[in-house]
């Protein structure tokens, strides 16, 4: 996601976003930016003159995560998804272009790693299921072999008994 600056130094817009300039502040509806908890900048900002335009609520303090604006502080809708109306007022200026591009590359690599990890986890789950099924078949086969071994042993014992019986009768008749 590439970032472009508004004339105001404390606002920017993300690709695929809708942006409006209100009282010299950039109000941005984000599509693919995320935020993460940061103890140094969290909670509500009741002293702000801005209110969430979608709900009229006091804005929440947040820190951007997931694109060129990673690490930038902003005020945003205090509600969580799916009720969040996705507007922001940037507190920090945009990072230099080289830093923004580095963040984008970093997050793209993180996303590729997550996708690869998810794919490997899914493959591992499928292989585990196949392994359990094969172990079940192997156990059934072993049980069947045990049954056949017992039957074969029983037949051998019967043949030996009959052979000894016949042999003893032949010796008795001689």
C-alpha positions as CSV (number, residue, x, y, z in Angstrom):
1,X,0.0,0.0,0.0
2,X,1.6,3.3,-1.1
3,X,1.0,6.5,0.9
4,X,0.4,10.0,-0.5
5,X,0.4,13.1,1.5
6,X,-2.4,15.7,1.8
7,X,-1.3,19.4,2.0
8,X,-1.7,19.0,5.8
9,X,1.5,17.5,7.3
10,X,-0.4,15.4,9.7
11,X,-2.6,13.5,7.3
12,X,-2.3,11.0,4.5
13,X,-4.3,8.5,2.6
14,X,-3.8,4.9,1.7
15,X,-4.4,3.4,-1.7
16,X,-8.0,2.4,-2.1
17,X,-9.1,4.9,0.6
18,X,-11.6,7.8,0.7
19,X,-10.1,11.0,2.1
20,X,-11.6,14.3,3.1
21,X,-10.0,17.4,4.4
22,X,-11.9,18.8,7.5
23,X,-10.7,21.8,9.4
24,X,-7.2,21.3,8.0
25,X,-7.1,17.7,9.2
26,X,-7.2,14.6,7.0
27,X,-10.0,12.2,7.6
28,X,-9.2,9.0,5.9
29,X,-11.3,5.8,5.5
30,X,-8.8,3.1,5.5
31,X,-9.1,-0.1,3.6
32,X,-6.1,-2.2,4.5
33,X,-4.4,-0.4,7.4
34,X,-4.6,-2.0,10.8
35,X,-3.7,-0.8,14.3
36,X,-2.2,-2.6,17.3
37,X,-2.4,-2.0,21.0
38,X,0.4,0.3,22.3
39,X,0.4,1.2,26.0
40,X,2.2,4.5,25.3
41,X,-0.7,5.7,23.1
42,X,-4.0,4.0,23.9
43,X,-7.4,4.7,25.4
44,X,-9.8,7.5,24.5
45,X,-8.8,11.1,23.7
46,X,-11.6,13.2,25.3
47,X,-9.7,16.5,24.9
48,X,-9.8,16.2,21.1
49,X,-12.1,18.6,19.2
50,X,-12.7,15.7,16.7
51,X,-15.5,13.2,17.0
52,X,-16.0,10.0,15.1
53,X,-18.2,11.2,12.2
54,X,-19.9,7.9,11.9
55,X,-21.0,7.7,15.6
56,X,-20.2,11.1,17.1
57,X,-18.0,9.4,19.7
58,X,-14.8,10.5,21.4
59,X,-11.9,9.2,19.3
60,X,-9.6,6.4,20.4
61,X,-5.8,6.7,20.4
62,X,-4.2,4.1,18.2
63,X,-1.0,3.2,16.4
64,X,-1.0,2.1,12.8
65,X,0.3,-1.3,11.8
66,X,0.4,-3.0,8.4
67,X,1.7,-0.6,5.8
68,X,3.6,2.6,5.0
69,X,2.2,4.3,8.1
70,X,3.3,1.6,10.5
71,X,4.2,3.2,13.9
72,X,2.3,6.4,13.2
73,X,-0.1,7.5,16.0
74,X,-3.6,8.5,15.0
75,X,-7.1,9.1,16.5
76,X,-9.8,6.8,15.2
77,X,-13.2,5.4,15.7
78,X,-13.3,3.9,19.2
79,X,-15.5,1.0,18.2
80,X,-14.1,-2.4,17.2
81,X,-14.8,-4.2,13.9
82,X,-17.3,-4.7,12.4
83,X,-18.8,-1.5,13.9
84,X,-15.7,0.7,13.4
85,X,-16.3,3.4,10.8
86,X,-12.6,3.5,9.8
87,X,-11.8,7.2,9.9
88,X,-8.5,8.6,11.2
89,X,-6.9,11.8,12.1
90,X,-3.1,11.4,12.0
91,X,-1.2,12.7,15.0
92,X,2.2,12.0,13.6
93,X,3.5,13.2,10.2
94,X,4.0,10.7,7.5
95,X,7.4,8.9,7.5
96,X,10.0,9.7,4.8
97,X,9.3,7.9,1.6
98,X,12.2,5.4,1.9
99,X,10.9,4.4,5.4
100,X,7.4,4.1,4.2
101,X,8.5,1.9,1.3
102,X,10.6,-0.2,3.7
103,X,7.6,-0.7,6.0
104,X,5.5,-1.7,3.0
105,X,8.1,-4.2,1.9
106,X,8.5,-5.5,5.4
107,X,4.7,-6.0,5.8
108,X,4.5,-7.7,2.4
109,X,7.2,-10.1,3.5
110,X,5.4,-10.7,6.8
111,X,2.1,-11.4,4.9
112,X,3.9,-13.8,2.5
113,X,5.4,-15.6,5.6
114,X,1.9,-15.8,7.2
115,X,0.4,-17.2,4.0
116,X,3.3,-19.8,3.7
117,X,2.9,-20.7,7.4
118,X,-0.9,-21.1,7.1
119,X,-0.4,-23.3,4.0
120,X,2.2,-25.4,5.8
121,X,-0.1,-25.7,8.9
122,X,-3.0,-26.8,6.6
123,X,-0.7,-29.4,4.9
124,X,0.5,-30.6,8.3
125,X,-3.2,-31.0,9.4
126,X,-4.0,-33.0,6.2
127,X,-0.9,-35.2,6.6
128,X,-1.8,-35.8,10.3
129,X,-5.3,-37.0,9.2
130,X,-3.8,-39.2,6.6
131,X,-1.3,-40.6,9.1
132,X,-4.0,-41.4,11.6
133,X,-6.0,-43.1,8.8
134,X,-3.0,-45.2,7.8
135,X,-2.2,-46.1,11.4
136,X,-5.8,-47.2,11.8
137,X,-5.5,-49.4,8.7
138,X,-2.2,-50.8,10.0
139,X,-3.7,-51.6,13.3
140,X,-6.7,-53.4,11.6
141,X,-4.2,-55.3,9.4
142,X,-2.2,-56.3,12.4
143,X,-5.3,-57.5,14.2
144,X,-6.3,-59.5,11.1
145,X,-2.8,-61.0,10.9
146,X,-3.1,-62.0,14.6
147,X,-6.5,-63.7,13.9
148,X,-4.9,-65.6,10.9
149,X,-1.9,-66.5,13.0
150,X,-4.2,-68.0,15.7
151,X,-6.3,-69.8,13.1
152,X,-3.1,-71.2,11.4
153,X,-1.7,-72.3,14.8
154,X,-5.0,-74.0,15.6
155,X,-5.0,-75.8,12.2
156,X,-1.3,-76.9,12.7
157,X,-2.1,-78.2,16.2
158,X,-5.2,-80.1,14.8
159,X,-3.0,-81.6,12.0
160,X,-0.3,-82.6,14.5
161,X,-2.9,-84.1,16.8
162,X,-4.6,-86.0,14.0
163,X,-1.2,-87.1,12.7
164,X,-0.1,-88.4,16.1
165,X,-3.4,-90.1,16.6
166,X,-3.1,-91.8,13.2
167,X,0.5,-92.7,13.9
168,X,-0.3,-94.1,17.4
169,X,-3.2,-96.2,15.9
170,X,-0.8,-97.5,13.2
171,X,1.7,-98.5,15.8
172,X,-1.0,-100.1,18.0
173,X,-2.3,-102.2,15.1
174,X,1.1,-103.6,14.2
